[in-house]
Structure formats: structure tokens, C-alpha cells
Amino acid sequence: MKLYDRIPSGNCHKVRLLLNLLNVEYESIIVDAMNKQHKSEEYLKMNPRGQFPVLLDGVNTIYDSHAILVYLAAKYANQSWYSQDPYEMGLIQEWLSFSSNEIANSLNIARLKYKFNADVDWDLAQKKSILVLKLVDQHLKTRDWLELDRPTIADLACYPYIALASEGKIDIQPFLNVYRWIQNVQNLPGYIGMDGMIQ
Ligand SMILES: N[C@@H](CCC(=O)N[C@@H](CS)C(=O)NCC(=O)O)C(=O)O
């Protein structure tokens, strides 16, 4: 199995994290983003969106971190990180979508400014980040995990950009339930982190 990967990418981290938690062996292929490898003709055949991560597993090519989480959990985790129950699948999907939209458009954007010097509206991203953190904190008030009373791909999808918040100068310390949840994720056997994550 091959993962087209970039070390500072939170989206790639979601996939690396699940692969490690599942103890599935893979080869990390670092995309040469400086030289726009992800926009090359060859790369676009794998992922026409020109983004990473991309996973190659035998004859299967799959892109988008959330799609990859679903694939890996269904194929290699005996559903323990996902579900086959329609309602439970829907509950998990709520968070995969939240990660793709609300988190990607808030904490991720704030980080882009300070980590990658991107020309973005940090003030707006900060306001959106606080709303996201309030929502997650409120949800976790009575829970250890986002759904199903156990760790699932919902947690892994939302985790990296929340744990990387300080790189975007977003303070998560006031969100005590979020902080507790981060520690729960970090205590999972097989957990791997990345530079910049809150400890
Ligand atoms: N929804 C996609 C987003 C992927 C994405 O935006 N990846 C970023 C790196 S974190 C990327 O490829 N950026 C380069 C580009 O879009 O040109 C996912 O979850 O994988």
C-alpha cells in the first residue's frame, strides 16, 4: 500500500494515524509540492483534484482523506472504527462532513496563514474557529468520543486541525472538553502525532 503524503498536512495525518492505529504497513511517498508534482499529468491521473493524500491499495486508488478513512476502516478494521448500521454511519458522516467543511474553512485556514504564510482572512478564520471549538466542546461535554461511545473515524477526521490549532494562533485551552478529547486520542495504542500538535 502506498500513501502519497506530505508531512505537514493534517489531511495526510488523519490517514497516517489510522494506518498506525490499525498496524497496517504502508509506504509513504512524499509529494514534491514545491515542484507541483500534485499538478502533474501523471499525478492528476490518480487524483484529478490535484490534492494529497492519495492511497494506492492494490488495484484501488482512492483520494480525499475522509474517503480514505472510510475505505481503510471498512476494509482493515472489521468495522470497529466505523459501522454498518445506517444510523451510526450517518452519525459518523456528520463529523466527516464537519471536518471537510467547518474545520477545513476555519482552523485549517488560520493555520495556513502562520504556518505557510498564505494570504487568507485570519480574523474571519479565527471567528469561525471559535464557533467550531464551541460546538465540539459542547458536544463532548457528556462524551469521551464524538460518536458511538468509542473511537471512530469521526474522531480521527476532526482531530488533526484541532490539535494543530496553536499553529494558527487559535487558543484551545479554554475548551476543556476538547482538550480532554485530544488527550483521549493521544492515549490510543499506536497513536502517532506530528510537529505542532498540542500535547
Ligand atoms: N478534502 C480533501 C482536501 C485535500 C487537500 O486540500 N489537501 C491539501 C493538503 S492538506 C492539498 O492537496 N493542497 C494542495 C493543493 O490543493 O494544491 C481531503 O480531505 O483530502
The ligand as an SDF file (V2000), in Angstrom:
LIG
                    3D

 20 19  0  0  0  0  0  0  0  0999 V2000
  -10.9460   17.2070    1.0310 N   0  0  0  0  0  0  0  0  0  0  0  0
   -9.5780   16.8540    0.7740 C   0  0  0  0  0  0  0  0  0  0  0  0
   -8.7050   18.0730    0.8570 C   0  0  0  0  0  0  0  0  0  0  0  0
   -7.2890   17.7300    0.4730 C   0  0  0  0  0  0  0  0  0  0  0  0
   -6.4010   18.9710    0.4720 C   0  0  0  0  0  0  0  0  0  0  0  0
   -6.8650   20.1030    0.3840 O   0  0  0  0  0  0  0  0  0  0  0  0
   -5.1070   18.7080    0.5750 N   0  0  0  0  0  0  0  0  0  0  0  0
   -4.1680   19.7800    0.5860 C   0  0  0  0  0  0  0  0  0  0  0  0
   -3.0400   19.4480    1.5380 C   0  0  0  0  0  0  0  0  0  0  0  0
   -3.6160   19.3430    3.2130 S   0  0  0  0  0  0  0  0  0  0  0  0
   -3.5930   19.9180   -0.8060 C   0  0  0  0  0  0  0  0  0  0  0  0
   -3.5230   18.9700   -1.5390 O   0  0  0  0  0  0  0  0  0  0  0  0
   -3.1700   21.1340   -1.1350 N   0  0  0  0  0  0  0  0  0  0  0  0
   -2.5590   21.4120   -2.3820 C   0  0  0  0  0  0  0  0  0  0  0  0
   -3.4980   21.9350   -3.4200 C   0  0  0  0  0  0  0  0  0  0  0  0
   -4.7250   21.9190   -3.1980 O   0  0  0  0  0  0  0  0  0  0  0  0
   -2.9950   22.3520   -4.4510 O   0  0  0  0  0  0  0  0  0  0  0  0
   -9.1170   15.8040    1.7830 C   0  0  0  0  0  0  0  0  0  0  0  0
   -9.7320   15.7210    2.8550 O   0  0  0  0  0  0  0  0  0  0  0  0
   -8.1870   15.0460    1.4870 O   0  0  0  0  0  0  0  0  0  0  0  0
  1  2  1  0
  2  3  1  0
  2 18  1  0
  3  4  1  0
  4  5  1  0
  5  6  2  0
  5  7  1  0
  7  8  1  0
  8  9  1  0
  8 11  1  0
  9 10  1  0
 11 12  2  0
 11 13  1  0
 13 14  1  0
 14 15  1  0
 15 16  2  0
 15 17  1  0
 18 19  2  0
 18 20  1  0
M  END
$$$$
